[in-house]
Amino acid sequence: MDLRQLSPSLAVSDQIQPEDVSALAEAGFKVLINNRPDPEVGPGIDHAAMSEAAEKAGMRYHYLPFRPGEVTPQLISGFGEALADPGPTIAYCRSGNRSTVLWALNQAGKQPVDEILATAAAAGYDLTGVRPLIESLASRKV
């Protein structure tokens, strides 16, 4: 597990295991967002297994599968709703990149685009290819 902080209340990670969830809860995380589609993983780390692990750890769980290249308005808004769930949040996917993209798209219009990209880059994620979409979303919120 490779936690990378994007904001005081949000960290992203590569794939986590069910046994990691209790440690995340002990570390203070209250919300778990799973952005990894079930077809990418085996049954031991699929949506059902991770939902059960979150419930056992006392965390709130959101399943928002993000297939590469298939970002939708519903996925963006769903991620925003999950971020509004109170408490420190951990979001994960295969590498953390897709979770970071969803965070960035939710920040469009709230932070300057350059700051969004710099935050992602500081966490190790190059989102320059998503810049036009972030700018487009930001222009609609003005």
N, C-alpha and C positions, 0 to 999 in steps of 0.2 A: 504494500500500500504506500503510495507516494502522495501525501497531502500537499496541496499548494493553495495558499490563501489568496483569494481574489478581492475580498472585502473583510471587514471585521466579523461579519456574520456568515460568510460563505467560503468554504474550501471545496476544491475539486480533487478528484483522484482517478487513478487508473482503476481497473477492476478490483473490487474488494471481495472478500470471502464472507460467508455467513458468520464464521467465527470472529471476524474483525468487528462486527457490528456492536457487540457488547463493549468492546474496548473504545469504540467511537462514542458510545453513550456515556461511558465512564469519563471520557475526556470532555464531556459537556455538550456534545451534539444532540439536538432534539429532533432534527428532521433529516431523513434520508431520501435523496432523489436518485432513482435508477434510470439512466438514459440509455442503457444497453438493451437492445432488442433481444428477446428470447432466442430467435434463430441463430444468434451469434454465440450462444453459450450452451453448456450442458445443463441437465436437470439439477445438478447440485448448486448452481449459482443463478438459476433462472428467476423470473419475477416471483413465483410462488415461494421459493426458498428464501429469497431476500426479504419478502414481505413478512414471512414468518419470523425471520431473525430480528427484523425491526420491531415487530410486535413484542417479542420476548424481551427485547432490550428496552422497551418503553419509548421507542421512537415513533414519530409519525412518518409514514412512507408514501411516496409518490412514484408511480411508474409512468414514465414519459419516454417511451422508446424512440430513439432518434436514429433512423437509418441514414448512413452516409449520403449526403446530397439531397436529402428529402426533408428539409426544414419546411414547416407549414405554419400558418398563422395560429392554428390551434396549439401546436407544440410550443411556440413562443409564449402565447398567453398562459398555457398550462404551467410552464416553467415560472412565469411571473407569479402566478397564484401560489405555487409551491414555495417560492421565495418569501411570500407574504405570511406563510405559516410561521408563527413565533418561535424564536430560538435559533441558535447556531445550526447551520445547515451544511451537510456534506452531499455533493452531487458527484456521481461517477459514471464512467462509460469505459471503453476499452483502454484509452490513454488519458482521459480527462479533457481532450480537445473538444469533443462535441458538447460536453457540459459547459466548457468555457465559451463556446460559440453562443449557446443559448443565454448565458449570463450577459454576454456582450450585446446581443440583440435586445435584451431587456433593459440594458443601460442606455440604448439609443435615445437621444433626446433628454436624458437625465444628466449625462456627463459629456464633455467634449469627446469627439471621436478619437482624437489623438491620445487622450487620457485612457480611454477604454483599451485601445490597442497597446499602449505602453504597459498597462496593468497586466494584460494577457501575456505580453512579451516577457515581463519580469517574472511571471510564473512559468515561463518556458513554452508558451504557445504563440505561434505566429499566425495572427488572424488577418494579415493584410489582404488575403483573397476574399475576405468577408466584408472588407471596408465599404464597398459600394452598397451592400445590403444594409449595413449599419447606418450609413449616410441617408439612404432612402427612408428608412424607418424614422430617423431623427427628424428629417424634413417634414414628415407627416404629423409629428408631435408638437411642432412649433406653432 
